[in-house]
Amino acid sequence: MEYILIIIAAIFVNNVVLTQFLGICPFLGVSKKLSTAAGMSGAVVFVMTLATLVTYLMYNHILVPLGLDYLRTISFILVIATLVQMVEIMLKKVSPGLYRALGVFLPLITTNCAVLGIAIVVLDLPDPSLIKSLVYTIGISLGFGLAIILFSSIREHLELMNIPKGMRGVPIALLVAGLLSLAFMGFTGLV
């Protein structure tokens, strides 16, 4: 039951994009089409979970015992960059269409502050066991996926609407993102 509460809290209450405002660049950049948003969310789930696993183990079993915990951020960045390269190579071979659709946004996972932020945040959890850290990370990444898929669905629908010329494109996207953020902040105190 504890893990279910962690996942629900991570998806809705602590949504990484809509309440913590991490990962805004891919959230705004890849959300024009539902297919690319779904692909990006899948890649982020994979990279974020794997990055948390590797960085957690590296921090607790290498950096802290050697007294090098001050190198946490730079070492985490190197791990994340390596993992993104691996995902890019895998997508290129497994799904060339998705690889082309994601385009420049796939390497942006490297600089997605949500991936680095969550890798650091899980170390500060109240009881930072590996299992809880991974469950929290999976919940956070699913929350990222939910947010980007909801946002892209709304943006696709907005393309069919008669929106005033001055509000088309980025202005209406930012307005919708703000409204989604307010909606998700309504979950505060739920869990």
N, C-alpha and C positions, 0 to 999 in steps of 0.2 A: 504494500500500500504506500510505503514511503517513496518508492521510486515513481509510482504513478503521480503522486503529488509533486515530486520534483519536475517531472516532464510537463505537467499541466502548468505549473508556475513558470517554467522556462519558456513555454510556448506563448502563453497569454499575458501573464503578469510582468515578466521580465523580458518581453520580446526585444531581441537585440537591435532591431531596426527601429521599431515604432516607439519604444520607451527608453532605450539606452542610446539610441541614435548612433549606432556603430554599423558600418557596412552600407552607408548611404550611396556611395558611388555606384556599385553594381545594382543597388535597389532602383536608382533612377535611370541608370544607363541601359540595363538589360530588360527593363520591364515594358518595352513597347509591344512585344509579341508574347503570347502565352507559352509558345513552344520553347523560346529561348529562355524565358523566365524559369520554366520547369527544369530545363537542362542545367541552368546556372544553380538552381536550388539543389539539385542532385549532386552537382560537383562540390558545392559548399558543404553539404552534409558529409560527403566522403572526406574532403580535405580537412574540415574542422574536427571531425571525430578522430581521424588518423593523426592530425597535428597535436591534438590534446593528449592522445595516448603516448606519442613519442616524446613530446615536451615534458609531460608529467614524469615519465620514467627517467628521462635525461636529467631533469632538475633534481628529483629526489635520490637518484642513484649515482649520479656523476657530479653535478655542480655543487650540491650541498655538502656531500662527504669531502670533496676536495677544497671546500671553502671558496668556490668560484660562483656563488649564487648571484653576485653582482653582474655576471655576464648573461643573466637570464634573458634579457630582451634581445640582445644581438644573436645569441644562439637560437632563440625561438624563431627569429626572422629567417635565419639560414635554413632551419628545418622546414619551415613553411614554404620557402622558395623552392626547396628541393622537392617537396611533396607536390607542389603545383606543377612543376616540370614533369613529374611522373604522371599526373592526371592528364596533362596535355598530350603526352606521348600515347597514353592509353586511349584517349578519346579520338586521336587522329587515326589510330588503327581500328578501333571498334566502331566508332560512329562518326565518319567523316562529315556527314551532313550537320550534325550537332556541333562538331568542331568548327566548321565554317560559319555556322549561325552565331556561335558565341564570339567568334572573331577576336578582337582586341580585348574583350572583356574577360576571357579566360585567364590571361596573364594578370589581370587585375585582382584575381583572388590572392595573388602574392601580396598585394598592397591593401587587401581588404582588412581594414582595421578590426572587423568583427572576429576574424580568425585569430589574429594575434591577441586581441583583447580577451577573448574567452579562454585562450591558452593561459593567460596570466590570471584571470579572474578565478578559474577553478582551483588555483593554488591557495586562494584566500577564502575558500568555502569553509564553513564551520567545522566540518569533519571531512577533510579532503582525501578520502580514500579514492583509489583508482576507479572502482565501480561507480561511486557517486559522481565522480568527475566526468566519467564517460556518459552516464545517464543524463546529467545536466547538459553536457555538450550536445548530445543527440537531441534533447529537447530544445535547446537554443537554436540549433541548426534547422530543426523542423519548423520552429517559429519564424526563422528567416525565410524558409521556403514558403510557409503560409502567407507571410506578408508580401513577398514578391509576386506570388501567384495571384493573390487577391488584387494587388495593385495593377498587375498587367491585365487582368480580366477587366477591371474598371477602365483602364486606358484604352483597351480595344473597343469597349463599348462607347467610350467618349468620341472615338473616331467617327462613329455613326451619328453623333448628336450635332445639332446646330448650335455651336458654341460661338460667342462673339469673337471677332478676329483678334482682338487684343489679348484674349484669354487662351487661345489655342496653343498647344504644345507644352512648353515648360511651365507657364503660369498655372494652367489648370492641373497639371501633374503635381506641382508643389501644393496646391490647394487641397487636392485629393489626399496627398500624403499626410498633410496636416490633420485632415478629418479622420483618416485611418488611425493616426497617432492618438488623437483624442478618444476615439472609440476603444482602442486597446488600453488606454490609461484608465478606462472605466472598470477594467478587471483588477485594478489595484485593491489589495485587501481581500481578494477572493481566496487565496491560499496562504 
